[in-house]
């Protein structure tokens, strides 16, 4: 979504996620409210390449979409909110993990997504809360420093959530590897900073470390609360 750093941001541009095999974009709510990159250039997160296959028997009443071909966890080594190196694959290995790409200046979708996951997490038994890893990777690393993420993420979501920043090109490639397009933030003529990114949450199994479940921008806290117990076990919701 275009990010207006002033009050009264304007409505965001929408771009469709291309889903191979089954055209259920509207049903699962993954028309990204914050966009999905543009054009034909794969390096910029363009949307001309199919990025996911979903089960043909998907129940449209469910928030979750189980992928026919799970994603491999992004090979990302970034910086966490304490300024320390964070190897995504190594530090979430064998743990139920939700990964989301967003930015702190996002006026709506990003904080709402973090809030919904946080509300759902608090409904879990303490042992399951401790198992669940929620990783927020910034799409706007120039503004989202480790310190900025450290202030924003506990307020928008939960103190247990991991916030990561680093090189934009590496973040963009990591996002693209799991079907999420990102455009570099840019400044418009009126001075507004525009940041476009996909709005999906990908759940990774603790048993396989594969990303096998996708959630769209409209997923509610209740929907996450219903699914998290199964995701923590590595089961299909």
Secondary structure as UniProt FT lines:
FT   HELIX           25..28
FT   TURN            33..34
FT   HELIX           42..44
FT   STRAND          53..54
FT   TURN            56..57
FT   TURN            60..61
FT   STRAND          64..72
FT   STRAND          77..79
FT   TURN            81..82
FT   STRAND          85..87
FT   HELIX           88..91
FT   TURN            92..94
FT   STRAND          97..102
FT   TURN            104..105
FT   HELIX           109..121
FT   TURN            122..123
FT   HELIX           126..131
FT   STRAND          133..138
FT   TURN            141..143
FT   HELIX           146..156
FT   TURN            159..160
FT   STRAND          162..165
FT   HELIX           168..177
FT   TURN            178..179
FT   STRAND          186..187
FT   TURN            189..190
FT   STRAND          193..194
FT   STRAND          201..204
FT   TURN            206..208
FT   STRAND          210..215
FT   TURN            217..218
FT   HELIX           221..233
//
